[in-house]
Amino acid sequence: MREIAATSRDVIVIGAGISGLTAAWRLKQAGVDVCVLESEHEVGGAMRTERRDGFLLEKGPFNVIVRDGAFEQLLKDLGDEIEVIEASRSAAQARYVLHDDRLCKVPSNPLDLVTTPLLTLGGKARLVRGLVASRRPSSDDESIDNATRRRFGPEVADRLVSALCVGIFAAESRELSLSACLPSAAEIDTQSRSPLGFMIARRFRQRRNAKTSRRWRGLVSFRQGLGELPKILAAQLGQALFTSCRALSIRKVIRGYEISCSIEGGTGPTFRTDQLVLAVPKSATATVLGDVAPEICEQIKAIPSSGLIVLNLGFERRHVGHPLDGYGFLVPATSASFPLLGVLWADSVFEHHAPPKHRLLRVFMGGSRRPDMVTMSDKELVDIACTALRDLLGLTSEPVLIDVCRWPDAIPQYRPGHVQRVAQINQQLQHYPGLHLIGNYLDGISINDCVRTASRAASEIARHIQATKQSHQHQETNDHCPATRQAIAATSSSS
């Protein structure tokens, strides 16, 4: 066990998932005295990768969509430390939905829309009409389902958008807030009667105002899997990272916070800091923060979440009848009796994820649709998955590799009212100077979102620390100038 030499730091980050590691790394770059406390032996949270029998197994998220400047800047700053791999363009563009017990390609161009069996002729006409001109919202925070029905009709809502929500949030579209989950779509919805016209105008503005070309676009991963990114950040933090160090409690003190810890289950040190960043899941945040800010904890506890099971199933290529020529498929609300949420064809997207002559399926189960599955045995889950996929994908043998990953409370559910709840949390945080909350339960669940909010928090903290130091230096200069010393002496003698 590594000895901890000093327990007073400018900034302490609790949690070494992608949010905590990004914030700490940015702070260290800015010259801030920072350390990270992580309760687990490994870093990365759900971003973990395992190589086994020639397969590259992603335990949690599978890829990242490069759509945010903060994430792209992080990759650029890491430079040669990490090798970015772009997804197969053909695979990423071919996505499927389960409809009438068969896989139907999601329309990606006008010709696909004309020929798709996913929508009736009336449903297609309703979609086109909604794209050209449709009603704006009448309420401030609609569900994704209500907004879709208002704009594009019930078929698009039930057969397409419900599948999208299950794939991203492991929840039904009727349960989710449009403004919280899909802020870009909410912007279009509130500002324009014509979604198509708004998107064309925005794309034109973006191209006209673009100053630099994007290095990466669309779906990416890394040569060694997504788990490579947190490992690289952790390595660069070096002695500033303490694993197997669990924060037991937090206490507010004068000008800061004290954190009592345990090291590998035994008694640990007490840390002291002026700036505390909590970058752990919402349940852990509510637990450790209970004695400091109970009103904030109540708000956090009110955010629901869904558990998720990820099955990595490897097969010999000759035992898979389907060509798996795309990204995978999702299961919409109209096929909710199907026991899976979706299946991703891993080696079609990133070829190096499976050895030659093999295929790798990533199966998603549970979510808000089947919360009971989190407690099922590994054998039950694998049997359900293989039975469901046998005829659909032409499986003629049992998997040669099985990997089961359970993530209870994995994905926060942004229900209507979430934006207002986050605003209340931020307002309440103003009563706790130096306390910062980051994580996927607040401002976005994706890796992009976590990197963006962590980078922003690190920038704000670094600016505050720099301003504080400059203020102290200015005060010390004034205290040591002759005029100041004379004024202090005169004040002392008169008293």
C-alpha positions in Angstrom: 0.0 0.0 0.0 1.5 3.3 -1.1 2.0 5.8 1.7 0.2 9.1 1.5 2.7 11.9 2.3 0.4 14.9 2.4 -3.3 15.1 3.0 -3.9 18.8 2.3 -4.4 19.6 -1.4 -5.8 22.5 -3.4 -8.3 20.2 -5.0 -9.5 16.7 -4.2 -11.4 14.7 -6.8 -13.4 11.8 -5.5 -14.0 9.2 -8.3 -11.7 8.0 -11.1 -14.2 7.5 -13.8 -13.9 9.5 -17.0 -15.4 12.6 -15.4 -13.0 12.6 -12.4 -9.9 11.7 -14.4 -10.6 14.3 -17.0 -11.1 17.0 -14.4 -8.0 16.0 -12.4 -5.8 15.8 -15.6 -6.9 19.3 -16.7 -6.2 20.7 -13.3 -2.8 19.1 -13.2 -2.1 20.6 -16.6 -3.0 24.0 -15.2 -0.4 23.6 -12.4 -3.0 22.9 -9.6 -2.1 20.7 -6.6 -4.7 18.0 -7.1 -5.2 14.4 -6.1 -7.8 11.7 -6.9 -9.4 9.2 -4.6 -10.9 6.1 -6.1 -12.6 3.3 -4.1 -12.0 0.6 -6.7 -8.6 -1.0 -7.6 -9.2 -0.1 -11.3 -10.0 3.2 -12.8 -12.5 4.0 -15.5 -15.8 3.2 -13.9 -17.9 1.6 -16.7 -15.2 2.3 -19.3 -13.4 -1.0 -19.0 -12.0 -3.3 -21.7 -10.8 -6.9 -21.5 -8.9 -8.8 -24.1 -9.7 -12.5 -24.0 -9.1 -15.4 -26.5 -8.5 -12.8 -29.3 -11.7 -10.9 -28.6 -11.7 -7.3 -27.4 -14.6 -7.0 -24.9 -16.0 -3.7 -23.9 -17.6 -4.1 -20.5 -19.6 -0.9 -20.6 -19.9 1.7 -23.4 -18.7 0.6 -26.9 -17.8 3.7 -28.8 -17.9 7.5 -28.7 -19.6 9.9 -31.1 -17.1 12.8 -31.6 -19.5 15.8 -31.5 -18.0 18.0 -28.8 -14.9 20.2 -28.9 -13.8 19.3 -25.4 -13.6 15.6 -26.2 -11.8 16.2 -29.4 -9.4 18.5 -27.7 -8.7 15.9 -25.1 -7.7 13.4 -27.8 -5.5 16.0 -29.5 -3.8 16.9 -26.2 -3.0 13.2 -25.5 -1.4 13.1 -29.0 0.5 9.9 -29.6 -0.4 8.4 -26.3 -3.6 7.0 -27.7 -4.5 5.6 -31.1 -8.0 6.6 -32.3 -9.9 4.1 -34.5 -12.8 5.2 -36.6 -15.8 2.9 -37.1 -16.5 1.3 -40.4 -18.5 3.8 -42.3 -20.7 1.2 -44.0 -21.5 -0.5 -40.7 -22.2 2.8 -38.8 -24.7 3.8 -41.5 -26.7 0.6 -41.6 -28.8 0.3 -38.5 -31.8 -2.0 -38.0 -35.0 -2.2 -36.0 -36.9 -5.3 -35.1 -40.3 -5.1 -36.8 -42.8 -7.9 -37.3 -40.2 -10.5 -36.1 -37.6 -9.4 -38.8 -34.9 -6.9 -39.0 -35.7 -3.8 -41.1 -33.1 -1.2 -42.1 -33.7 2.3 -40.6 -34.1 4.8 -43.5 -31.0 6.9 -44.0 -31.9 8.6 -47.4 -35.1 9.4 -49.4 -35.0 6.2 -51.3 -34.8 4.1 -48.1 -37.8 6.1 -46.8 -39.9 5.3 -49.9 -39.2 1.6 -49.7 -39.0 0.9 -46.0 -41.6 -1.5 -44.5 -41.2 0.1 -41.1 -43.8 2.8 -42.0 -47.1 2.6 -43.8 -47.7 5.0 -46.7 -49.6 7.2 -44.3 -46.8 7.1 -41.8 -44.3 8.1 -44.4 -46.5 11.0 -45.5 -46.9 12.1 -41.9 -43.1 12.0 -41.3 -42.4 14.1 -44.4 -45.1 16.6 -43.5 -43.7 16.9 -40.0 -40.3 17.6 -41.4 -41.5 20.4 -43.6 -43.9 22.1 -41.2 -45.5 21.0 -37.9 -46.6 22.3 -34.6 -44.3 23.7 -32.0 -44.6 22.6 -28.3 -47.3 24.0 -26.1 -45.5 23.0 -22.8 -42.0 23.6 -21.6 -40.9 20.1 -20.9 -42.5 17.4 -23.0 -41.5 13.8 -23.1 -39.7 12.6 -26.2 -42.7 10.4 -27.1 -45.2 13.3 -27.0 -42.9 15.6 -29.0 -42.4 12.9 -31.7 -46.1 12.2 -32.0 -46.9 15.9 -32.3 -44.3 16.4 -35.0 -44.2 13.2 -36.9 -47.1 10.9 -35.9 -47.5 7.7 -33.9 -45.7 5.3 -36.3 -42.4 7.2 -36.1 -42.8 7.5 -32.4 -43.6 3.8 -31.8 -41.4 2.1 -34.4 -38.3 4.4 -34.6 -37.9 6.9 -31.8 -38.8 4.4 -29.1 -36.0 2.1 -30.4 -33.5 5.0 -30.3 -34.3 5.8 -26.7 -34.0 2.2 -25.6 -30.6 2.1 -27.4 -29.3 5.2 -25.7 -31.0 5.4 -22.4 -32.3 1.9 -21.8 -35.7 3.4 -21.2 -39.0 4.1 -23.0 -39.4 7.4 -24.9 -42.6 8.2 -23.0 -40.5 8.4 -19.7 -37.8 10.8 -21.0 -37.6 14.5 -21.2 -36.8 15.9 -24.7 -35.1 19.0 -23.4 -32.8 17.0 -21.0 -32.0 14.0 -23.1 -31.9 15.5 -26.6 -31.2 19.3 -26.2 -30.3 19.8 -29.9 -33.6 18.3 -30.9 -35.4 20.4 -28.3 -33.8 23.5 -29.7 -35.2 22.7 -33.2 -38.6 21.8 -31.7 -39.0 25.1 -29.8 -37.5 27.5 -32.4 -39.0 26.4 -35.8 -42.1 25.1 -37.4 -40.0 23.4 -40.0 -37.4 21.0 -38.6 -36.0 20.4 -42.0 -35.5 24.1 -42.8 -33.9 24.7 -39.4 -31.4 21.9 -39.9 -30.5 23.0 -43.4 -29.9 26.6 -42.2 -27.9 25.5 -39.2 -25.7 23.2 -41.3 -25.1 26.2 -43.7 -24.1 28.4 -40.7 -21.8 25.8 -39.3 -20.0 25.4 -42.6 -19.7 29.1 -43.1 -18.4 29.7 -39.6 -16.1 26.7 -39.4 -12.5 27.9 -38.8 -10.8 24.5 -38.6 -11.6 21.1 -40.0 -12.5 18.3 -37.7 -9.9 15.6 -37.3 -12.4 12.9 -36.3 -16.0 12.5 -37.2 -18.7 10.1 -36.2 -18.1 6.9 -34.2 -14.6 6.2 -32.8 -12.9 3.9 -30.3 -9.2 3.2 -29.5 -6.9 0.4 -30.6 -7.0 -1.2 -27.1 -10.6 -0.3 -26.5 -12.3 2.5 -24.6 -10.7 1.4 -21.3 -7.4 2.7 -22.7 -8.4 6.3 -22.2 -8.9 6.3 -18.4 -5.8 4.2 -18.0 -3.7 6.8 -19.9 -5.2 9.6 -17.9 -4.5 7.7 -14.7 -0.9 7.0 -15.7 -0.3 10.7 -16.4 -1.7 11.6 -12.9 0.9 9.3 -11.4 1.3 9.8 -7.6 -1.7 12.1 -7.6 -4.0 9.1 -7.9 -4.9 6.8 -5.0 -6.9 3.7 -5.8 -8.6 1.4 -3.2 -9.1 4.6 -1.3 -12.8 5.0 -0.3 -14.3 8.3 0.9 -16.4 7.4 3.9 -17.6 10.8 4.9 -17.3 14.5 4.2 -17.4 17.3 6.8 -17.7 21.0 6.1 -14.9 23.0 7.9 -13.8 26.6 7.8 -12.8 27.4 4.2 -13.1 23.9 2.9 -13.9 20.2 3.5 -12.5 17.2 5.3 -12.8 13.8 3.8 -12.3 10.7 5.9 -11.1 7.6 4.0 -10.4 4.0 4.3 -7.5 2.4 2.4 -8.1 -1.2 1.2 -10.7 -1.7 3.9 -8.5 -0.4 6.7 -8.3 2.9 8.4 -7.1 5.7 6.1 -6.1 9.3 6.3 -8.3 12.4 6.5 -7.9 14.7 3.5 -8.3 18.5 3.6 -9.1 20.7 0.7 -10.7 24.1 -0.3 -12.0 22.7 -3.5 -13.8 19.3 -3.6 -15.0 17.6 -6.8 -17.5 14.7 -6.5 -17.3 12.6 -9.6 -18.9 9.4 -8.5 -22.3 7.9 -9.5 -25.4 9.5 -8.1 -26.1 6.9 -5.4 -22.5 7.3 -4.0 -22.8 11.1 -4.2 -26.0 11.1 -2.2 -24.5 8.7 0.4 -21.2 10.5 1.0 -22.7 14.0 0.9 -25.6 13.4 3.2 -24.2 15.1 6.3 -23.0 18.1 4.4 -25.8 19.0 2.0 -28.9 17.0 2.7 -31.2 19.1 0.5 -28.9 18.5 -2.5 -28.9 14.8 -1.7 -32.7 14.7 -1.8 -32.7 16.2 -5.2 -30.1 13.7 -6.4 -31.9 10.7 -4.9 -35.1 11.8 -6.9 -33.3 11.1 -10.2 -34.3 7.6 -11.3 -31.9 5.2 -13.1 -32.0 1.9 -15.0 -29.9 -1.1 -14.6 -28.3 -2.7 -17.7 -26.8 -6.1 -18.6 -24.2 -6.3 -21.3 -23.5 -9.7 -22.8 -20.5 -10.2 -25.0 -21.1 -13.4 -27.0 -18.4 -14.8 -29.4 -19.3 -17.2 -32.2 -17.5 -19.0 -35.0 -18.3 -17.2 -38.2 -19.5 -20.4 -39.9 -22.2 -20.7 -37.1 -23.8 -17.3 -37.8 -26.2 -17.3 -40.7 -26.9 -13.5 -40.8 -24.2 -11.4 -42.6 -24.3 -8.9 -39.7 -23.8 -6.1 -42.3 -24.3 -3.1 -40.2 -24.2 -1.6 -36.7 -26.8 -3.8 -35.1 -30.5 -3.6 -34.2 -32.7 -2.1 -31.6 -36.1 -3.2 -30.3 -38.9 -0.6 -30.4 -41.9 -0.4 -28.1 -44.0 -2.2 -30.7 -41.8 -5.3 -30.1 -41.5 -5.0 -26.4 -42.3 -8.6 -25.8 -38.9 -9.5 -27.3 -36.6 -10.1 -24.3 -33.7 -8.0 -25.5 -33.2 -4.3 -25.8 -30.8 -4.6 -28.8 -27.8 -6.2 -30.2 -24.6 -4.6 -31.6 -22.5 -6.4 -34.1 -19.1 -5.4 -32.6 -16.7 -6.7 -35.2 -18.7 -5.2 -38.1 -18.1 -1.7 -36.5 -14.5 -2.3 -35.4 -13.0 -5.3 -37.1 -10.3 -5.9 -34.6 -12.8 -6.7 -31.8 -13.0 -10.4 -32.9 -10.3 -12.8 -34.1 -10.4 -14.1 -37.7 -13.3 -16.4 -38.6 -15.3 -15.3 -35.5 -18.1 -12.8 -34.8 -18.8 -10.8 -31.7 -22.3 -9.9 -30.5 -22.9 -7.3 -27.8 -26.4 -8.0 -26.3 -28.2 -5.4 -24.1 -30.8 -6.6 -21.6 -32.8 -5.1 -18.7 -33.3 -1.4 -18.6 -36.6 0.1 -17.5 -38.4 -2.5 -19.8 -37.1 -5.5 -17.9 -35.6 -4.4 -14.5 -35.9 -8.0 -13.1 -33.2 -9.2 -15.4 -30.4 -7.6 -13.3 -31.0 -10.3 -10.7 -31.0 -13.3 -13.1 -28.2 -15.8 -13.2 -25.6 -15.7 -15.9 -26.9 -18.9 -17.4 -30.5 -17.6 -17.5 -29.4 -14.5 -19.3 -27.3 -16.3 -21.8 -30.1 -18.9 -22.5 -32.6 -16.1 -23.0 -30.3 -14.2 -25.4 -29.3 -17.3 -27.5 -32.9 -18.5 -27.8 -34.1 -15.0 -28.9 -31.3 -14.7 -31.5 -31.1 -18.3 -32.8 -33.6 -17.9 -35.6 -33.2 -14.1 -36.1 -29.5 -14.3 -36.8 -29.2 -17.9 -37.9 -27.2 -19.2 -35.0 -26.4 -22.9 -35.3 -24.1 -23.4 -32.3 -23.5 -22.2 -28.8 -21.1 -19.3 -28.2 -17.4 -20.0 -27.9 -17.0 -17.0 -25.6 -19.4 -15.6 -22.9 -18.9 -12.5 -20.9 -21.6 -11.1 -18.6 -21.5 -7.6 -17.2 -24.1 -6.2 -14.8 -24.4 -2.5 -14.2 -27.1 -1.8 -11.6 -28.4 1.8 -11.7 -26.1 2.3 -14.7 -28.0 4.9 -16.7 -29.7 7.9 -15.1 -33.2 8.6 -16.5 -33.8 12.2 -17.4 -37.6 12.5 -16.8 -39.6 15.6 -17.5 -38.5 18.2 -14.9 -34.9 17.1 -14.9 -33.6 20.4 -16.3 -35.4 22.3 -13.5 -34.0 19.8 -10.9 -30.4 20.4 -12.1 -31.0 24.1 -12.0 -32.1 23.8 -8.3 -29.1 21.7 -7.5 -26.8 24.3 -9.0 -28.6 27.0 -7.1 -28.2 25.1 -3.8 -24.5 24.5 -4.5 -23.9 28.3 -4.3 -24.4 27.9 -0.5 -21.4 25.5 -0.5 -18.4 27.3 -1.9 -15.7 25.0 -3.3 -18.1 22.0 -3.8 -18.5 20.8 -7.3 -20.6 17.9 -8.7 -19.9 16.3 -12.1 -21.2 13.0 -13.5 -23.6 11.5 -15.9 -26.7 12.1 -13.7 -26.7 15.8 -14.3 -25.9 17.2 -17.8 -25.7 14.3 -20.2 -25.0 10.6 -20.0 -22.5 10.2 -22.8 -18.7 10.1 -22.6 -18.7 13.4 -24.6 -21.0 15.0 -22.0 -18.8 13.8 -19.1 -15.6 15.1 -20.7 -17.3 18.4 -21.5 -18.7 19.1 -18.0 -15.5 17.9 -16.3 -13.3 20.1 -18.5 -15.6 23.1 -17.8 -15.5 22.4 -14.0 -11.7 22.1 -14.1 -11.3 25.4 -16.0 -13.6 27.2 -13.4 -11.6 25.8 -10.5 -8.3 26.7 -12.0 -9.4 30.2 -12.6 -10.7 30.6 -9.1 -7.4 29.2 -7.6 -5.3 31.5 -9.7 -7.5 34.6 -8.8 -7.2 33.7 -5.1 -3.5 33.4 -5.3 -3.1 36.7 -7.1 -5.3 38.3 -4.5 -3.2 37.0 -1.7 0.0 38.1 -3.4 -1.5 41.6 -3.9 -2.5 41.7 -0.2 1.0 40.6 0.9 2.6 43.2 -1.3 0.4 45.9 0.3 1.1 44.6 3.8 4.9 45.0 3.3 5.0 48.4 1.6 6.1 51.3 3.9 2.8 53.2 3.8 0.9 50.1 4.9 3.3 49.4 7.7 3.0 53.1 8.9 -0.8 52.9 8.8 -0.8 49.7 10.8 1.5 51.1 13.4 -0.5 54.3 13.7 -3.7 52.3 14.2 -2.0 50.1 16.8 -0.7 53.1 18.8 -4.0 54.9 18.8 -5.8 51.9 20.1 
